[in-house]
Amino acid sequence: MSTASAPIEVAHVALTVNDLGAMRAFYETALGLSTLSDGGGRVRLGVGDHLLLELREDKAARRSTPREAGLFHTAFLMPDRPALARWLRHAVDSGLQLQGASDHLVSEAIYLADPEGNGIEVYADRPRTGWHAADGTIRMASDPLDLPGLLQDAKAPWTAAPKGTVIGHVHLQVGALAEAEAFYAGTLGLAIMARYPGASFLGAGGYHHHIATNVWNSRNAAKRSFPSTGLAELALALGTGEQAAILARGGAVRMVDPWQTQVTLVQKPVS
């Protein structure tokens, strides 16, 4: 399941990394991404010809810390539950160090980190018909995930990230939720889909969230200090109408959020 029907969605993410070779190898082997281009200290990875992740090497960049604003995790959305099950079997068989797994009601999710500490979520959405409570609000939780049950859907071996894999959402660490909402909802126009203690979930087109922000580790965090490893750029894909609305609200094609995270607007491909 993709989020392509949403008027705004995540296009790709760029990370600043210290060790380009090791990070490229991890994303190729752990997540099954393919190299789309390689040169000038940058590697672009994706599925088919669809860019998902750009790695930008800076050997001298300071390693970011868990209490700074920046990336909480990049969430790779599998096209369906069997694809998630095949990836989980691959992760177990290859000895990947998993950090957690949750049933979020709207999705089933598994968590890990790359070699430089950038959080990763690999998930599959549940059918949209089950996302809402009786009052129409999005129901989300962090219940235990039935991993043995999920593995039963792994009917074929994992070979690579399947066609249809996208970045479903990006979860950010911020210094304050009100400022984050002012930017991601007020300027970018994303709807606030849910709020939980210390976190806000924002989406477009009825999707449970394209962007999440939290202060669990980063409350009152200052503006980010560069050069540092971690999130270098968040690219959002949107139509011309949505871009015009953002510009009218004082946004720009390239802008920064209140903690200096780069946000870039790119045009959705014409279908």
Contacts in CASP RR format, 6 or more apart in sequence:
PFRMAT RR
TARGET T0000
AUTHOR 0000-0000-0000
METHOD contacts of the structure
MODEL  1
MSTASAPIEVAHVALTVNDLGAMRAFYETALGLSTLSDGGGRVRLGVGDH
LLLELREDKAARRSTPREAGLFHTAFLMPDRPALARWLRHAVDSGLQLQG
ASDHLVSEAIYLADPEGNGIEVYADRPRTGWHAADGTIRMASDPLDLPGL
LQDAKAPWTAAPKGTVIGHVHLQVGALAEAEAFYAGTLGLAIMARYPGAS
FLGAGGYHHHIATNVWNSRNAAKRSFPSTGLAELALALGTGEQAAILARG
GAVRMVDPWQTQVTLVQKPVS
1 77 0 8 1.000
1 79 0 8 1.000
1 80 0 8 1.000
1 124 0 8 1.000
1 125 0 8 1.000
2 77 0 8 1.000
2 79 0 8 1.000
2 164 0 8 1.000
2 166 0 8 1.000
2 168 0 8 1.000
3 9 0 8 1.000
3 10 0 8 1.000
3 77 0 8 1.000
3 166 0 8 1.000
3 168 0 8 1.000
3 207 0 8 1.000
3 210 0 8 1.000
4 166 0 8 1.000
5 205 0 8 1.000
6 203 0 8 1.000
6 204 0 8 1.000
6 205 0 8 1.000
6 206 0 8 1.000
6 207 0 8 1.000
6 210 0 8 1.000
7 204 0 8 1.000
7 205 0 8 1.000
7 238 0 8 1.000
7 239 0 8 1.000
7 242 0 8 1.000
8 188 0 8 1.000
8 189 0 8 1.000
8 190 0 8 1.000
8 203 0 8 1.000
8 204 0 8 1.000
8 205 0 8 1.000
8 210 0 8 1.000
8 236 0 8 1.000
8 237 0 8 1.000
8 238 0 8 1.000
8 239 0 8 1.000
8 242 0 8 1.000
9 166 0 8 1.000
9 168 0 8 1.000
9 204 0 8 1.000
9 207 0 8 1.000
9 210 0 8 1.000
9 236 0 8 1.000
9 237 0 8 1.000
9 238 0 8 1.000
9 268 0 8 1.000
10 166 0 8 1.000
10 167 0 8 1.000
10 168 0 8 1.000
10 169 0 8 1.000
10 170 0 8 1.000
10 210 0 8 1.000
10 211 0 8 1.000
10 234 0 8 1.000
10 235 0 8 1.000
10 236 0 8 1.000
10 237 0 8 1.000
11 51 0 8 1.000
11 167 0 8 1.000
11 235 0 8 1.000
11 236 0 8 1.000
11 237 0 8 1.000
11 266 0 8 1.000
12 51 0 8 1.000
12 52 0 8 1.000
12 53 0 8 1.000
12 54 0 8 1.000
12 167 0 8 1.000
12 235 0 8 1.000
13 52 0 8 1.000
13 53 0 8 1.000
13 54 0 8 1.000
13 74 0 8 1.000
13 167 0 8 1.000
13 170 0 8 1.000
13 231 0 8 1.000
13 233 0 8 1.000
13 234 0 8 1.000
13 235 0 8 1.000
14 53 0 8 1.000
14 54 0 8 1.000
14 55 0 8 1.000
14 56 0 8 1.000
14 231 0 8 1.000
14 232 0 8 1.000
14 233 0 8 1.000
14 234 0 8 1.000
14 235 0 8 1.000
15 23 0 8 1.000
15 53 0 8 1.000
15 54 0 8 1.000
15 55 0 8 1.000
15 56 0 8 1.000
15 71 0 8 1.000
15 116 0 8 1.000
15 118 0 8 1.000
15 229 0 8 1.000
15 230 0 8 1.000
15 231 0 8 1.000
15 232 0 8 1.000
16 56 0 8 1.000
16 57 0 8 1.000
16 58 0 8 1.000
16 61 0 8 1.000
16 227 0 8 1.000
16 228 0 8 1.000
16 229 0 8 1.000
16 230 0 8 1.000
16 231 0 8 1.000
16 232 0 8 1.000
17 23 0 8 1.000
17 55 0 8 1.000
17 56 0 8 1.000
17 57 0 8 1.000
17 58 0 8 1.000
17 61 0 8 1.000
17 116 0 8 1.000
17 229 0 8 1.000
17 230 0 8 1.000
18 57 0 8 1.000
18 58 0 8 1.000
18 59 0 8 1.000
18 61 0 8 1.000
18 63 0 8 1.000
18 116 0 8 1.000
18 229 0 8 1.000
19 57 0 8 1.000
19 59 0 8 1.000
19 115 0 8 1.000
19 116 0 8 1.000
20 41 0 8 1.000
20 43 0 8 1.000
20 55 0 8 1.000
20 57 0 8 1.000
21 43 0 8 1.000
22 115 0 8 1.000
23 55 0 8 1.000
23 114 0 8 1.000
23 115 0 8 1.000
23 116 0 8 1.000
24 35 0 8 1.000
24 38 0 8 1.000
24 43 0 8 1.000
24 45 0 8 1.000
24 55 0 8 1.000
26 114 0 8 1.000
26 115 0 8 1.000
27 33 0 8 1.000
27 45 0 8 1.000
27 53 0 8 1.000
27 55 0 8 1.000
27 114 0 8 1.000
28 34 0 8 1.000
28 35 0 8 1.000
28 45 0 8 1.000
29 94 0 8 1.000
30 91 0 8 1.000
30 94 0 8 1.000
30 96 0 8 1.000
30 112 0 8 1.000
30 114 0 8 1.000
31 76 0 8 1.000
31 87 0 8 1.000
31 120 0 8 1.000
31 122 0 8 1.000
31 161 0 8 1.000
32 160 0 8 1.000
32 161 0 8 1.000
33 45 0 8 1.000
33 46 0 8 1.000
33 47 0 8 1.000
33 52 0 8 1.000
33 53 0 8 1.000
33 160 0 8 1.000
33 161 0 8 1.000
34 45 0 8 1.000
34 46 0 8 1.000
34 47 0 8 1.000
34 48 0 8 1.000
34 160 0 8 1.000
34 161 0 8 1.000
35 43 0 8 1.000
35 44 0 8 1.000
35 45 0 8 1.000
36 44 0 8 1.000
36 45 0 8 1.000
36 46 0 8 1.000
36 48 0 8 1.000
36 49 0 8 1.000
36 51 0 8 1.000
37 43 0 8 1.000
37 44 0 8 1.000
38 44 0 8 1.000
41 56 0 8 1.000
41 57 0 8 1.000
42 54 0 8 1.000
42 55 0 8 1.000
42 56 0 8 1.000
42 57 0 8 1.000
43 54 0 8 1.000
43 55 0 8 1.000
44 51 0 8 1.000
44 53 0 8 1.000
44 54 0 8 1.000
44 55 0 8 1.000
45 51 0 8 1.000
45 52 0 8 1.000
45 53 0 8 1.000
45 54 0 8 1.000
45 55 0 8 1.000
46 52 0 8 1.000
46 53 0 8 1.000
46 161 0 8 1.000
47 160 0 8 1.000
47 161 0 8 1.000
47 162 0 8 1.000
47 163 0 8 1.000
47 164 0 8 1.000
47 165 0 8 1.000
48 163 0 8 1.000
50 164 0 8 1.000
50 166 0 8 1.000
52 76 0 8 1.000
52 165 0 8 1.000
52 166 0 8 1.000
52 167 0 8 1.000
53 74 0 8 1.000
53 167 0 8 1.000
54 232 0 8 1.000
54 233 0 8 1.000
56 232 0 8 1.000
58 227 0 8 1.000
58 229 0 8 1.000
60 227 0 8 1.000
61 226 0 8 1.000
61 227 0 8 1.000
61 228 0 8 1.000
61 229 0 8 1.000
62 225 0 8 1.000
62 227 0 8 1.000
62 228 0 8 1.000
62 229 0 8 1.000
63 116 0 8 1.000
63 228 0 8 1.000
63 229 0 8 1.000
64 70 0 8 1.000
64 228 0 8 1.000
64 229 0 8 1.000
64 230 0 8 1.000
66 217 0 8 1.000
67 217 0 8 1.000
67 218 0 8 1.000
67 221 0 8 1.000
68 173 0 8 1.000
68 218 0 8 1.000
68 221 0 8 1.000
68 224 0 8 1.000
68 225 0 8 1.000
68 228 0 8 1.000
69 172 0 8 1.000
69 173 0 8 1.000
69 174 0 8 1.000
69 175 0 8 1.000
69 218 0 8 1.000
69 221 0 8 1.000
69 222 0 8 1.000
69 223 0 8 1.000
69 224 0 8 1.000
69 259 0 8 1.000
69 260 0 8 1.000
69 261 0 8 1.000
70 172 0 8 1.000
70 173 0 8 1.000
70 174 0 8 1.000
70 218 0 8 1.000
70 224 0 8 1.000
70 230 0 8 1.000
70 231 0 8 1.000
70 259 0 8 1.000
70 261 0 8 1.000
71 118 0 8 1.000
71 119 0 8 1.000
71 170 0 8 1.000
71 171 0 8 1.000
71 172 0 8 1.000
71 173 0 8 1.000
71 230 0 8 1.000
71 231 0 8 1.000
72 119 0 8 1.000
72 171 0 8 1.000
72 172 0 8 1.000
72 173 0 8 1.000
72 212 0 8 1.000
72 214 0 8 1.000
73 111 0 8 1.000
73 118 0 8 1.000
73 119 0 8 1.000
73 120 0 8 1.000
73 121 0 8 1.000
73 170 0 8 1.000
73 171 0 8 1.000
74 118 0 8 1.000
74 119 0 8 1.000
74 120 0 8 1.000
74 121 0 8 1.000
74 167 0 8 1.000
74 170 0 8 1.000
74 171 0 8 1.000
75 109 0 8 1.000
75 120 0 8 1.000
75 121 0 8 1.000
75 122 0 8 1.000
75 123 0 8 1.000
75 167 0 8 1.000
75 168 0 8 1.000
75 169 0 8 1.000
75 170 0 8 1.000
75 171 0 8 1.000
76 120 0 8 1.000
76 121 0 8 1.000
76 122 0 8 1.000
76 123 0 8 1.000
76 161 0 8 1.000
76 165 0 8 1.000
76 166 0 8 1.000
76 167 0 8 1.000
76 168 0 8 1.000
77 123 0 8 1.000
77 124 0 8 1.000
77 125 0 8 1.000
77 165 0 8 1.000
77 166 0 8 1.000
77 167 0 8 1.000
77 168 0 8 1.000
77 169 0 8 1.000
78 84 0 8 1.000
78 87 0 8 1.000
78 122 0 8 1.000
78 123 0 8 1.000
78 124 0 8 1.000
78 162 0 8 1.000
78 165 0 8 1.000
79 124 0 8 1.000
79 162 0 8 1.000
79 163 0 8 1.000
79 164 0 8 1.000
79 165 0 8 1.000
80 124 0 8 1.000
81 108 0 8 1.000
81 124 0 8 1.000
81 150 0 8 1.000
81 153 0 8 1.000
82 153 0 8 1.000
82 154 0 8 1.000
82 155 0 8 1.000
82 156 0 8 1.000
83 124 0 8 1.000
83 162 0 8 1.000
83 165 0 8 1.000
84 108 0 8 1.000
84 110 0 8 1.000
84 122 0 8 1.000
84 123 0 8 1.000
84 124 0 8 1.000
84 150 0 8 1.000
84 153 0 8 1.000
85 150 0 8 1.000
85 151 0 8 1.000
85 152 0 8 1.000
85 153 0 8 1.000
85 154 0 8 1.000
85 155 0 8 1.000
86 154 0 8 1.000
86 155 0 8 1.000
86 156 0 8 1.000
86 157 0 8 1.000
86 158 0 8 1.000
87 110 0 8 1.000
87 122 0 8 1.000
87 158 0 8 1.000
88 110 0 8 1.000
88 122 0 8 1.000
88 147 0 8 1.000
88 150 0 8 1.000
88 151 0 8 1.000
88 154 0 8 1.000
89 151 0 8 1.000
89 154 0 8 1.000
89 157 0 8 1.000
89 158 0 8 1.000
90 157 0 8 1.000
90 158 0 8 1.000
91 98 0 8 1.000
91 110 0 8 1.000
91 112 0 8 1.000
91 122 0 8 1.000
92 151 0 8 1.000
96 112 0 8 1.000
97 112 0 8 1.000
97 113 0 8 1.000
98 110 0 8 1.000
98 111 0 8 1.000
98 112 0 8 1.000
99 111 0 8 1.000
99 112 0 8 1.000
99 113 0 8 1.000
100 110 0 8 1.000
100 111 0 8 1.000
100 112 0 8 1.000
101 108 0 8 1.000
101 109 0 8 1.000
101 110 0 8 1.000
101 111 0 8 1.000
101 144 0 8 1.000
101 145 0 8 1.000
101 147 0 8 1.000
102 108 0 8 1.000
102 109 0 8 1.000
102 111 0 8 1.000
102 142 0 8 1.000
102 143 0 8 1.000
102 144 0 8 1.000
102 145 0 8 1.000
103 109 0 8 1.000
103 141 0 8 1.000
103 142 0 8 1.000
103 143 0 8 1.000
103 144 0 8 1.000
103 145 0 8 1.000
103 146 0 8 1.000
104 123 0 8 1.000
104 140 0 8 1.000
104 141 0 8 1.000
104 142 0 8 1.000
104 143 0 8 1.000
105 126 0 8 1.000
105 130 0 8 1.000
105 131 0 8 1.000
105 139 0 8 1.000
105 140 0 8 1.000
105 141 0 8 1.000
105 143 0 8 1.000
106 125 0 8 1.000
106 126 0 8 1.000
106 130 0 8 1.000
106 131 0 8 1.000
106 138 0 8 1.000
106 139 0 8 1.000
106 140 0 8 1.000
106 208 0 8 1.000
107 123 0 8 1.000
107 124 0 8 1.000
107 125 0 8 1.000
107 126 0 8 1.000
107 208 0 8 1.000
108 123 0 8 1.000
108 124 0 8 1.000
108 126 0 8 1.000
108 145 0 8 1.000
108 150 0 8 1.000
109 121 0 8 1.000
109 122 0 8 1.000
109 123 0 8 1.000
109 145 0 8 1.000
110 121 0 8 1.000
110 122 0 8 1.000
110 123 0 8 1.000
110 145 0 8 1.000
111 119 0 8 1.000
111 120 0 8 1.000
111 121 0 8 1.000
111 122 0 8 1.000
112 119 0 8 1.000
112 120 0 8 1.000
112 122 0 8 1.000
113 119 0 8 1.000
113 120 0 8 1.000
114 120 0 8 1.000
116 229 0 8 1.000
116 230 0 8 1.000
118 229 0 8 1.000
118 230 0 8 1.000
118 231 0 8 1.000
121 171 0 8 1.000
125 208 0 8 1.000
130 139 0 8 1.000
131 138 0 8 1.000
131 139 0 8 1.000
131 208 0 8 1.000
132 138 0 8 1.000
132 139 0 8 1.000
133 139 0 8 1.000
137 194 0 8 1.000
138 193 0 8 1.000
138 194 0 8 1.000
138 201 0 8 1.000
138 208 0 8 1.000
140 194 0 8 1.000
140 196 0 8 1.000
140 201 0 8 1.000
140 208 0 8 1.000
168 210 0 8 1.000
169 209 0 8 1.000
169 210 0 8 1.000
169 211 0 8 1.000
169 212 0 8 1.000
170 210 0 8 1.000
170 211 0 8 1.000
170 212 0 8 1.000
170 234 0 8 1.000
171 211 0 8 1.000
171 212 0 8 1.000
171 213 0 8 1.000
171 214 0 8 1.000
172 180 0 8 1.000
172 211 0 8 1.000
172 212 0 8 1.000
172 213 0 8 1.000
172 214 0 8 1.000
172 231 0 8 1.000
172 257 0 8 1.000
172 261 0 8 1.000
173 213 0 8 1.000
173 214 0 8 1.000
173 215 0 8 1.000
173 216 0 8 1.000
173 217 0 8 1.000
173 218 0 8 1.000
173 221 0 8 1.000
174 180 0 8 1.000
174 213 0 8 1.000
174 214 0 8 1.000
174 215 0 8 1.000
174 218 0 8 1.000
174 221 0 8 1.000
174 257 0 8 1.000
174 258 0 8 1.000
174 259 0 8 1.000
175 215 0 8 1.000
175 218 0 8 1.000
175 219 0 8 1.000
175 220 0 8 1.000
175 221 0 8 1.000
175 258 0 8 1.000
175 259 0 8 1.000
176 215 0 8 1.000
176 219 0 8 1.000
176 220 0 8 1.000
176 258 0 8 1.000
177 198 0 8 1.000
177 199 0 8 1.000
177 200 0 8 1.000
177 213 0 8 1.000
177 214 0 8 1.000
177 215 0 8 1.000
179 258 0 8 1.000
180 200 0 8 1.000
180 213 0 8 1.000
180 257 0 8 1.000
180 258 0 8 1.000
181 192 0 8 1.000
181 200 0 8 1.000
181 202 0 8 1.000
181 213 0 8 1.000
182 258 0 8 1.000
183 257 0 8 1.000
183 258 0 8 1.000
184 190 0 8 1.000
184 202 0 8 1.000
184 211 0 8 1.000
184 213 0 8 1.000
184 257 0 8 1.000
185 191 0 8 1.000
185 192 0 8 1.000
185 202 0 8 1.000
186 249 0 8 1.000
187 246 0 8 1.000
187 249 0 8 1.000
187 250 0 8 1.000
187 251 0 8 1.000
187 255 0 8 1.000
188 236 0 8 1.000
188 246 0 8 1.000
188 263 0 8 1.000
189 204 0 8 1.000
189 245 0 8 1.000
189 246 0 8 1.000
189 249 0 8 1.000
190 202 0 8 1.000
190 203 0 8 1.000
190 204 0 8 1.000
190 210 0 8 1.000
190 211 0 8 1.000
191 202 0 8 1.000
191 203 0 8 1.000
191 204 0 8 1.000
191 205 0 8 1.000
191 206 0 8 1.000
192 200 0 8 1.000
192 201 0 8 1.000
192 202 0 8 1.000
193 201 0 8 1.000
193 202 0 8 1.000
193 203 0 8 1.000
193 206 0 8 1.000
193 207 0 8 1.000
193 208 0 8 1.000
193 209 0 8 1.000
194 200 0 8 1.000
194 201 0 8 1.000
194 208 0 8 1.000
194 209 0 8 1.000
195 201 0 8 1.000
198 214 0 8 1.000
198 215 0 8 1.000
198 216 0 8 1.000
199 212 0 8 1.000
199 213 0 8 1.000
199 214 0 8 1.000
199 215 0 8 1.000
199 216 0 8 1.000
200 212 0 8 1.000
200 213 0 8 1.000
200 214 0 8 1.000
201 208 0 8 1.000
201 209 0 8 1.000
201 211 0 8 1.000
201 212 0 8 1.000
202 209 0 8 1.000
202 210 0 8 1.000
202 211 0 8 1.000
202 212 0 8 1.000
202 213 0 8 1.000
203 209 0 8 1.000
203 210 0 8 1.000
203 211 0 8 1.000
204 210 0 8 1.000
204 242 0 8 1.000
210 236 0 8 1.000
215 221 0 8 1.000
221 259 0 8 1.000
222 259 0 8 1.000
223 258 0 8 1.000
223 259 0 8 1.000
223 260 0 8 1.000
224 259 0 8 1.000
224 260 0 8 1.000
224 261 0 8 1.000
226 260 0 8 1.000
231 261 0 8 1.000
232 262 0 8 1.000
233 262 0 8 1.000
233 263 0 8 1.000
233 264 0 8 1.000
234 261 0 8 1.000
234 262 0 8 1.000
234 263 0 8 1.000
234 264 0 8 1.000
235 263 0 8 1.000
235 264 0 8 1.000
235 265 0 8 1.000
235 266 0 8 1.000
236 263 0 8 1.000
236 264 0 8 1.000
236 265 0 8 1.000
236 266 0 8 1.000
237 266 0 8 1.000
237 267 0 8 1.000
237 268 0 8 1.000
237 269 0 8 1.000
238 246 0 8 1.000
238 265 0 8 1.000
238 266 0 8 1.000
238 267 0 8 1.000
238 268 0 8 1.000
239 267 0 8 1.000
239 268 0 8 1.000
240 267 0 8 1.000
243 253 0 8 1.000
243 265 0 8 1.000
243 267 0 8 1.000
246 265 0 8 1.000
247 253 0 8 1.000
253 264 0 8 1.000
253 265 0 8 1.000
254 262 0 8 1.000
254 263 0 8 1.000
254 264 0 8 1.000
254 265 0 8 1.000
255 262 0 8 1.000
255 263 0 8 1.000
256 262 0 8 1.000
256 263 0 8 1.000
257 263 0 8 1.000
END
